């Protein structure tokens, strides 16, 4: 596995607010959950994609 340096300048920066559909038909707003404490975000880049 390659561990290249992040060239986007986003490491250590606040995440932008996200508004995503949730499992109950509502909308998940990241900013609302950040007021409760730390949030862990996981991104599965290859989940459900060929390759």
PDB file of N, H, CA, C and O in Angstrom:
ATOM      1  N   UNK A   1       0.848  -1.177   0.000  1.00  0.00           N
ATOM      2  CA  UNK A   1       0.000   0.000   0.000  1.00  0.00           C
ATOM      3  C   UNK A   1       0.888   1.231   0.000  1.00  0.00           C
ATOM      4  O   UNK A   1       1.855   1.306   0.758  1.00  0.00           O
ATOM      5  N   UNK A   2       0.568   2.178  -0.830  1.00  0.00           N
ATOM      6  H   UNK A   2      -0.218   2.118  -1.446  1.00  0.00           H
ATOM      7  CA  UNK A   2       1.338   3.404  -0.935  1.00  0.00           C
ATOM      8  C   UNK A   2       0.823   4.439   0.056  1.00  0.00           C
ATOM      9  O   UNK A   2      -0.387   4.595   0.224  1.00  0.00           O
ATOM     10  N   UNK A   3       1.733   5.141   0.708  1.00  0.00           N
ATOM     11  H   UNK A   3       2.715   5.014   0.572  1.00  0.00           H
ATOM     12  CA  UNK A   3       1.360   6.210   1.632  1.00  0.00           C
ATOM     13  C   UNK A   3       1.958   7.514   1.126  1.00  0.00           C
ATOM     14  O   UNK A   3       2.991   7.969   1.617  1.00  0.00           O
ATOM     15  N   UNK A   4       1.302   8.105   0.145  1.00  0.00           N
ATOM     16  H   UNK A   4       0.463   7.735  -0.254  1.00  0.00           H
ATOM     17  CA  UNK A   4       1.805   9.345  -0.444  1.00  0.00           C
ATOM     18  C   UNK A   4       1.335  10.536   0.380  1.00  0.00           C
ATOM     19  O   UNK A   4       0.307  10.474   1.054  1.00  0.00           O
ATOM     20  N   UNK A   5       2.089  11.604   0.317  1.00  0.00           N
ATOM     21  H   UNK A   5       2.924  11.655  -0.230  1.00  0.00           H
ATOM     22  CA  UNK A   5       1.730  12.837   1.028  1.00  0.00           C
ATOM     23  C   UNK A   5       0.462  13.424   0.418  1.00  0.00           C
ATOM     24  O   UNK A   5       0.247  13.337  -0.790  1.00  0.00           O
ATOM     25  N   UNK A   6      -0.368  14.017   1.258  1.00  0.00           N
ATOM     26  H   UNK A   6      -0.194  14.088   2.240  1.00  0.00           H
ATOM     27  CA  UNK A   6      -1.587  14.665   0.793  1.00  0.00           C
ATOM     28  C   UNK A   6      -1.224  16.002   0.161  1.00  0.00           C
ATOM     29  O   UNK A   6      -0.687  16.886   0.829  1.00  0.00           O
ATOM     30  N   UNK A   7      -1.518  16.148  -1.125  1.00  0.00           N
ATOM     31  H   UNK A   7      -1.955  15.431  -1.668  1.00  0.00           H
ATOM     32  CA  UNK A   7      -1.190  17.394  -1.819  1.00  0.00           C
ATOM     33  C   UNK A   7      -2.407  18.313  -1.945  1.00  0.00           C
ATOM     34  O   UNK A   7      -2.305  19.401  -2.512  1.00  0.00           O
ATOM     35  N   UNK A   8      -3.562  17.881  -1.418  1.00  0.00           N
ATOM     36  H   UNK A   8      -3.645  16.997  -0.957  1.00  0.00           H
ATOM     37  CA  UNK A   8      -4.772  18.692  -1.561  1.00  0.00           C
ATOM     38  C   UNK A   8      -4.865  19.790  -0.507  1.00  0.00           C
ATOM     39  O   UNK A   8      -5.656  20.722  -0.651  1.00  0.00           O
ATOM     40  N   UNK A   9      -4.060  19.687   0.554  1.00  0.00           N
ATOM     41  H   UNK A   9      -3.417  18.930   0.671  1.00  0.00           H
ATOM     42  CA  UNK A   9      -4.098  20.692   1.595  1.00  0.00           C
ATOM     43  C   UNK A   9      -5.278  20.554   2.534  1.00  0.00           C
ATOM     44  O   UNK A   9      -5.611  21.508   3.237  1.00  0.00           O
ATOM     45  N   UNK A  10      -5.932  19.379   2.568  1.00  0.00           N
ATOM     46  H   UNK A  10      -5.662  18.604   1.997  1.00  0.00           H
ATOM     47  CA  UNK A  10      -7.118  19.215   3.398  1.00  0.00           C
ATOM     48  C   UNK A  10      -6.842  18.483   4.707  1.00  0.00           C
ATOM     49  O   UNK A  10      -7.696  18.499   5.594  1.00  0.00           O
ATOM     50  N   UNK A  11      -5.712  17.859   4.860  1.00  0.00           N
ATOM     51  H   UNK A  11      -5.018  17.847   4.140  1.00  0.00           H
ATOM     52  CA  UNK A  11      -5.410  17.147   6.094  1.00  0.00           C
ATOM     53  C   UNK A  11      -5.299  18.150   7.230  1.00  0.00           C
ATOM     54  O   UNK A  11      -4.573  19.138   7.121  1.00  0.00           O
ATOM     55  N   UNK A  12      -6.011  17.902   8.310  1.00  0.00           N
ATOM     56  H   UNK A  12      -6.601  17.099   8.398  1.00  0.00           H
ATOM     57  CA  UNK A  12      -5.987  18.796   9.455  1.00  0.00           C
ATOM     58  C   UNK A  12      -6.948  19.975   9.355  1.00  0.00           C
ATOM     59  O   UNK A  12      -7.053  20.772  10.288  1.00  0.00           O
ATOM     60  N   UNK A  13      -7.651  20.089   8.229  1.00  0.00           N
ATOM     61  H   UNK A  13      -7.566  19.441   7.471  1.00  0.00           H
ATOM     62  CA  UNK A  13      -8.617  21.173   8.046  1.00  0.00           C
ATOM     63  C   UNK A  13     -10.015  20.696   8.430  1.00  0.00           C
ATOM     64  O   UNK A  13     -10.299  19.502   8.329  1.00  0.00           O
ATOM     65  N   UNK A  14     -10.895  21.599   8.869  1.00  0.00           N
ATOM     66  H   UNK A  14     -10.665  22.568   8.951  1.00  0.00           H
ATOM     67  CA  UNK A  14     -12.261  21.200   9.183  1.00  0.00           C
ATOM     68  C   UNK A  14     -12.971  20.635   7.958  1.00  0.00           C
ATOM     69  O   UNK A  14     -12.777  21.112   6.840  1.00  0.00           O
ATOM     70  N   UNK A  15     -13.787  19.624   8.179  1.00  0.00           N
ATOM     71  H   UNK A  15     -13.944  19.236   9.088  1.00  0.00           H
ATOM     72  CA  UNK A  15     -14.563  19.043   7.075  1.00  0.00           C
ATOM     73  C   UNK A  15     -15.673  20.012   6.693  1.00  0.00           C
ATOM     74  O   UNK A  15     -16.210  20.712   7.551  1.00  0.00           O
ATOM     75  N   UNK A  16     -16.017  20.055   5.416  1.00  0.00           N
ATOM     76  H   UNK A  16     -15.580  19.487   4.719  1.00  0.00           H
ATOM     77  CA  UNK A  16     -17.154  20.896   5.012  1.00  0.00           C
ATOM     78  C   UNK A  16     -18.441  20.276   5.538  1.00  0.00           C
ATOM     79  O   UNK A  16     -18.485  19.079   5.823  1.00  0.00           O
ATOM     80  N   UNK A  17     -19.483  21.081   5.668  1.00  0.00           N
ATOM     81  H   UNK A  17     -19.448  22.053   5.437  1.00  0.00           H
ATOM     82  CA  UNK A  17     -20.758  20.527   6.104  1.00  0.00           C
ATOM     83  C   UNK A  17     -21.268  19.569   5.041  1.00  0.00           C
ATOM     84  O   UNK A  17     -21.227  19.871   3.848  1.00  0.00           O
ATOM     85  N   UNK A  18     -21.742  18.427   5.475  1.00  0.00           N
ATOM     86  H   UNK A  18     -21.775  18.181   6.444  1.00  0.00           H
ATOM     87  CA  UNK A  18     -22.310  17.440   4.569  1.00  0.00           C
ATOM     88  C   UNK A  18     -23.788  17.318   4.856  1.00  0.00           C
ATOM     89  O   UNK A  18     -24.201  17.337   6.016  1.00  0.00           O
ATOM     90  N   UNK A  19     -24.582  17.194   3.827  1.00  0.00           N
ATOM     91  H   UNK A  19     -24.246  17.178   2.885  1.00  0.00           H
ATOM     92  CA  UNK A  19     -26.009  16.929   3.963  1.00  0.00           C
ATOM     93  C   UNK A  19     -26.291  15.705   3.102  1.00  0.00           C
ATOM     94  O   UNK A  19     -26.278  15.776   1.873  1.00  0.00           O
ATOM     95  N   UNK A  20     -26.549  14.572   3.773  1.00  0.00           N
ATOM     96  H   UNK A  20     -26.560  14.514   4.771  1.00  0.00           H
ATOM     97  CA  UNK A  20     -26.734  13.307   3.078  1.00  0.00           C
ATOM     98  C   UNK A  20     -28.017  12.638   3.534  1.00  0.00           C
ATOM     99  O   UNK A  20     -28.429  12.816   4.680  1.00  0.00           O
ATOM    100  N   UNK A  21     -28.665  11.861   2.646  1.00  0.00           N
ATOM    101  H   UNK A  21     -28.330  11.717   1.715  1.00  0.00           H
ATOM    102  CA  UNK A  21     -29.864  11.141   3.082  1.00  0.00           C
ATOM    103  C   UNK A  21     -29.488  10.105   4.139  1.00  0.00           C
ATOM    104  O   UNK A  21     -28.457   9.441   4.033  1.00  0.00           O
ATOM    105  N   UNK A  22     -30.343   9.975   5.168  1.00  0.00           N
ATOM    106  H   UNK A  22     -31.180  10.514   5.255  1.00  0.00           H
ATOM    107  CA  UNK A  22     -30.086   8.959   6.181  1.00  0.00           C
ATOM    108  C   UNK A  22     -31.024   7.767   5.969  1.00  0.00           C
ATOM    109  O   UNK A  22     -31.875   7.789   5.079  1.00  0.00           O
ATOM    110  N   UNK A  23     -30.864   6.740   6.782  1.00  0.00           N
ATOM    111  H   UNK A  23     -30.173   6.722   7.505  1.00  0.00           H
ATOM    112  CA  UNK A  23     -31.606   5.493   6.588  1.00  0.00           C
ATOM    113  C   UNK A  23     -33.094   5.615   6.941  1.00  0.00           C
ATOM    114  O   UNK A  23     -33.873   4.724   6.601  1.00  0.00           O
ATOM    115  N   UNK A  24     -33.501   6.688   7.610  1.00  0.00           N
ATOM    116  H   UNK A  24     -32.868   7.411   7.886  1.00  0.00           H
ATOM    117  CA  UNK A  24     -34.912   6.845   7.967  1.00  0.00           C
ATOM    118  C   UNK A  24     -35.653   7.814   7.043  1.00  0.00           C
ATOM    119  O   UNK A  24     -36.796   8.184   7.315  1.00  0.00           O
ATOM    120  N   UNK A  25     -35.004   8.223   5.955  1.00  0.00           N
ATOM    121  H   UNK A  25     -34.076   7.923   5.734  1.00  0.00           H
ATOM    122  CA  UNK A  25     -35.635   9.131   5.003  1.00  0.00           C
ATOM    123  C   UNK A  25     -35.397  10.594   5.304  1.00  0.00           C
ATOM    124  O   UNK A  25     -35.869  11.460   4.568  1.00  0.00           O
ATOM    125  N   UNK A  26     -34.670  10.887   6.378  1.00  0.00           N
ATOM    126  H   UNK A  26     -34.287  10.183   6.976  1.00  0.00           H
ATOM    127  CA  UNK A  26     -34.340  12.264   6.719  1.00  0.00           C
ATOM    128  C   UNK A  26     -33.024  12.679   6.095  1.00  0.00           C
ATOM    129  O   UNK A  26     -32.530  12.036   5.169  1.00  0.00           O
ATOM    130  N   UNK A  27     -32.471  13.746   6.603  1.00  0.00           N
ATOM    131  H   UNK A  27     -32.872  14.268   7.355  1.00  0.00           H
ATOM    132  CA  UNK A  27     -31.194  14.254   6.106  1.00  0.00           C
ATOM    133  C   UNK A  27     -30.210  14.334   7.266  1.00  0.00           C
ATOM    134  O   UNK A  27     -30.529  14.878   8.323  1.00  0.00           O
ATOM    135  N   UNK A  28     -29.030  13.799   7.067  1.00  0.00           N
ATOM    136  H   UNK A  28     -28.771  13.357   6.209  1.00  0.00           H
ATOM    137  CA  UNK A  28     -27.941  13.859   8.033  1.00  0.00           C
ATOM    138  C   UNK A  28     -27.135  15.108   7.728  1.00  0.00           C
ATOM    139  O   UNK A  28     -26.626  15.265   6.618  1.00  0.00           O
ATOM    140  N   UNK A  29     -27.013  16.009   8.714  1.00  0.00           N
ATOM    141  H   UNK A  29     -27.426  15.882   9.616  1.00  0.00           H
ATOM    142  CA  UNK A  29     -26.194  17.207   8.572  1.00  0.00           C
ATOM    143  C   UNK A  29     -24.988  17.057   9.499  1.00  0.00           C
ATOM    144  O   UNK A  29     -25.149  16.940  10.714  1.00  0.00           O
ATOM    145  N   UNK A  30     -23.799  17.061   8.937  1.00  0.00           N
ATOM    146  H   UNK A  30     -23.669  17.156   7.950  1.00  0.00           H
ATOM    147  CA  UNK A  30     -22.588  16.888   9.722  1.00  0.00           C
ATOM    148  C   UNK A  30     -22.474  17.947  10.808  1.00  0.00           C
ATOM    149  O   UNK A  30     -22.089  17.622  11.931  1.00  0.00           O
ATOM    150  N   UNK A  31     -22.792  19.195  10.513  1.00  0.00           N
ATOM    151  H   UNK A  31     -23.105  19.459   9.600  1.00  0.00           H
ATOM    152  CA  UNK A  31     -22.630  20.278  11.489  1.00  0.00           C
ATOM    153  C   UNK A  31     -23.435  20.028  12.764  1.00  0.00           C
ATOM    154  O   UNK A  31     -23.014  20.428  13.850  1.00  0.00           O
ATOM    155  N   UNK A  32     -24.590  19.371  12.641  1.00  0.00           N
ATOM    156  H   UNK A  32     -24.932  19.046  11.759  1.00  0.00           H
ATOM    157  CA  UNK A  32     -25.409  19.078  13.819  1.00  0.00           C
ATOM    158  C   UNK A  32     -24.732  18.058  14.727  1.00  0.00           C
ATOM    159  O   UNK A  32     -24.844  18.147  15.950  1.00  0.00           O
ATOM    160  N   UNK A  33     -24.044  17.108  14.151  1.00  0.00           N
ATOM    161  H   UNK A  33     -23.953  17.035  13.158  1.00  0.00           H
ATOM    162  CA  UNK A  33     -23.396  16.053  14.937  1.00  0.00           C
ATOM    163  C   UNK A  33     -22.069  16.521  15.528  1.00  0.00           C
ATOM    164  O   UNK A  33     -21.638  16.010  16.561  1.00  0.00           O
ATOM    165  N   UNK A  34     -21.429  17.474  14.893  1.00  0.00           N
ATOM    166  H   UNK A  34     -21.779  17.889  14.054  1.00  0.00           H
ATOM    167  CA  UNK A  34     -20.162  17.990  15.411  1.00  0.00           C
ATOM    168  C   UNK A  34     -20.349  18.751  16.721  1.00  0.00           C
ATOM    169  O   UNK A  34     -19.406  18.867  17.503  1.00  0.00           O
ATOM    170  N   UNK A  35     -21.537  19.265  16.969  1.00  0.00           N
ATOM    171  H   UNK A  35     -22.303  19.171  16.334  1.00  0.00           H
ATOM    172  CA  UNK A  35     -21.783  19.972  18.230  1.00  0.00           C
ATOM    173  C   UNK A  35     -21.840  19.013  19.410  1.00  0.00           C
ATOM    174  O   UNK A  35     -21.723  19.440  20.558  1.00  0.00           O
ATOM    175  N   UNK A  36     -22.017  17.725  19.141  1.00  0.00           N
ATOM    176  H   UNK A  36     -22.112  17.379  18.208  1.00  0.00           H
ATOM    177  CA  UNK A  36     -22.111  16.705  20.199  1.00  0.00           C
ATOM    178  C   UNK A  36     -20.754  16.130  20.575  1.00  0.00           C
ATOM    179  O   UNK A  36     -20.626  15.473  21.608  1.00  0.00           O
ATOM    180  N   UNK A  37     -19.746  16.366  19.757  1.00  0.00           N
ATOM    181  H   UNK A  37     -19.849  16.900  18.917  1.00  0.00           H
ATOM    182  CA  UNK A  37     -18.413  15.832  20.014  1.00  0.00           C
ATOM    183  C   UNK A  37     -17.771  15.355  18.727  1.00  0.00           C
ATOM    184  O   UNK A  37     -18.292  15.603  17.639  1.00  0.00           O
ATOM    185  N   UNK A  38     -16.641  14.669  18.843  1.00  0.00           N
ATOM    186  H   UNK A  38     -16.218  14.468  19.726  1.00  0.00           H
ATOM    187  CA  UNK A  38     -15.924  14.205  17.649  1.00  0.00           C
ATOM    188  C   UNK A  38     -16.767  13.242  16.808  1.00  0.00           C
ATOM    189  O   UNK A  38     -17.589  12.490  17.331  1.00  0.00           O
ATOM    190  N   UNK A  39     -16.545  13.285  15.509  1.00  0.00           N
ATOM    191  H   UNK A  39     -15.878  13.896  15.083  1.00  0.00           H
ATOM    192  CA  UNK A  39     -17.236  12.419  14.551  1.00  0.00           C
ATOM    193  C   UNK A  39     -16.185  11.728  13.707  1.00  0.00           C
ATOM    194  O   UNK A  39     -15.240  12.365  13.241  1.00  0.00           O
ATOM    195  N   UNK A  40     -16.344  10.429  13.506  1.00  0.00           N
ATOM    196  H   UNK A  40     -17.112   9.911  13.884  1.00  0.00           H
ATOM    197  CA  UNK A  40     -15.447   9.672  12.622  1.00  0.00           C
ATOM    198  C   UNK A  40     -16.156   9.460  11.289  1.00  0.00           C
ATOM    199  O   UNK A  40     -17.279   8.955  11.250  1.00  0.00           O
ATOM    200  N   UNK A  41     -15.505   9.841  10.207  1.00  0.00           N
ATOM    201  H   UNK A  41     -14.593  10.251  10.239  1.00  0.00           H
ATOM    202  CA  UNK A  41     -16.054   9.658   8.861  1.00  0.00           C
ATOM    203  C   UNK A  41     -15.270   8.560   8.164  1.00  0.00           C
ATOM    204  O   UNK A  41     -14.040   8.536   8.206  1.00  0.00           O
ATOM    205  N   UNK A  42     -15.985   7.662   7.530  1.00  0.00           N
ATOM    206  H   UNK A  42     -16.985   7.682   7.496  1.00  0.00           H
ATOM    207  CA  UNK A  42     -15.361   6.593   6.764  1.00  0.00           C
ATOM    208  C   UNK A  42     -15.844   6.700   5.327  1.00  0.00           C
ATOM    209  O   UNK A  42     -17.042   6.839   5.079  1.00  0.00           O
ATOM    210  N   UNK A  43     -14.924   6.637   4.392  1.00  0.00           N
ATOM    211  H   UNK A  43     -13.951   6.524   4.594  1.00  0.00           H
ATOM    212  CA  UNK A  43     -15.260   6.680   2.978  1.00  0.00           C
ATOM    213  C   UNK A  43     -14.773   5.393   2.340  1.00  0.00           C
ATOM    214  O   UNK A  43     -13.588   5.066   2.407  1.00  0.00           O
ATOM    215  N   UNK A  44     -15.688   4.667   1.721  1.00  0.00           N
ATOM    216  H   UNK A  44     -16.651   4.932   1.666  1.00  0.00           H
ATOM    217  CA  UNK A  44     -15.361   3.425   1.044  1.00  0.00           C
ATOM    218  C   UNK A  44     -15.345   3.706  -0.453  1.00  0.00           C
ATOM    219  O   UNK A  44     -16.367   3.591  -1.129  1.00  0.00           O
ATOM    220  N   UNK A  45     -14.203   4.066  -0.949  1.00  0.00           N
ATOM    221  H   UNK A  45     -13.372   4.159  -0.400  1.00  0.00           H
ATOM    222  CA  UNK A  45     -14.068   4.522  -2.338  1.00  0.00           C
ATOM    223  C   UNK A  45     -14.459   3.440  -3.338  1.00  0.00           C
ATOM    224  O   UNK A  45     -15.105   3.739  -4.342  1.00  0.00           O
ATOM    225  N   UNK A  46     -14.083   2.203  -3.085  1.00  0.00           N
ATOM    226  H   UNK A  46     -13.558   1.960  -2.270  1.00  0.00           H
ATOM    227  CA  UNK A  46     -14.330   1.137  -4.048  1.00  0.00           C
ATOM    228  C   UNK A  46     -15.593   0.339  -3.731  1.00  0.00           C
ATOM    229  O   UNK A  46     -15.873  -0.648  -4.411  1.00  0.00           O
ATOM    230  N   UNK A  47     -16.347   0.731  -2.738  1.00  0.00           N
ATOM    231  H   UNK A  47     -16.120   1.533  -2.186  1.00  0.00           H
ATOM    232  CA  UNK A  47     -17.536  -0.011  -2.348  1.00  0.00           C
ATOM    233  C   UNK A  47     -18.589   0.066  -3.453  1.00  0.00           C
ATOM    234  O   UNK A  47     -19.066   1.150  -3.790  1.00  0.00           O
ATOM    235  N   UNK A  48     -18.946  -1.082  -4.010  1.00  0.00           N
ATOM    236  H   UNK A  48     -18.559  -1.962  -3.736  1.00  0.00           H
ATOM    237  CA  UNK A  48     -19.978  -1.130  -5.027  1.00  0.00           C
ATOM    238  C   UNK A  48     -19.530  -0.693  -6.410  1.00  0.00           C
ATOM    239  O   UNK A  48     -20.371  -0.494  -7.287  1.00  0.00           O
ATOM    240  N   UNK A  49     -18.236  -0.539  -6.634  1.00  0.00           N
ATOM    241  H   UNK A  49     -17.553  -0.700  -5.922  1.00  0.00           H
ATOM    242  CA  UNK A  49     -17.734  -0.137  -7.946  1.00  0.00           C
ATOM    243  C   UNK A  49     -16.868  -1.248  -8.513  1.00  0.00           C
ATOM    244  O   UNK A  49     -16.228  -1.970  -7.748  1.00  0.00           O
ATOM    245  N   UNK A  50     -16.828  -1.405  -9.814  1.00  0.00           N
ATOM    246  H   UNK A  50     -17.347  -0.819 -10.435  1.00  0.00           H
ATOM    247  CA  UNK A  50     -15.960  -2.433 -10.398  1.00  0.00           C
ATOM    248  C   UNK A  50     -14.485  -2.072 -10.224  1.00  0.00           C
ATOM    249  O   UNK A  50     -14.115  -0.898 -10.191  1.00  0.00           O
ATOM    250  N   UNK A  51     -13.684  -3.073 -10.116  1.00  0.00           N
ATOM    251  H   UNK A  51     -13.985  -4.026 -10.143  1.00  0.00           H
ATOM    252  CA  UNK A  51     -12.249  -2.805 -10.096  1.00  0.00           C
ATOM    253  C   UNK A  51     -11.603  -3.229  -8.865  1.00  0.00           C
ATOM    254  O   UNK A  51     -10.393  -3.062  -8.714  1.00  0.00           O
TER     255      UNK A  51
END
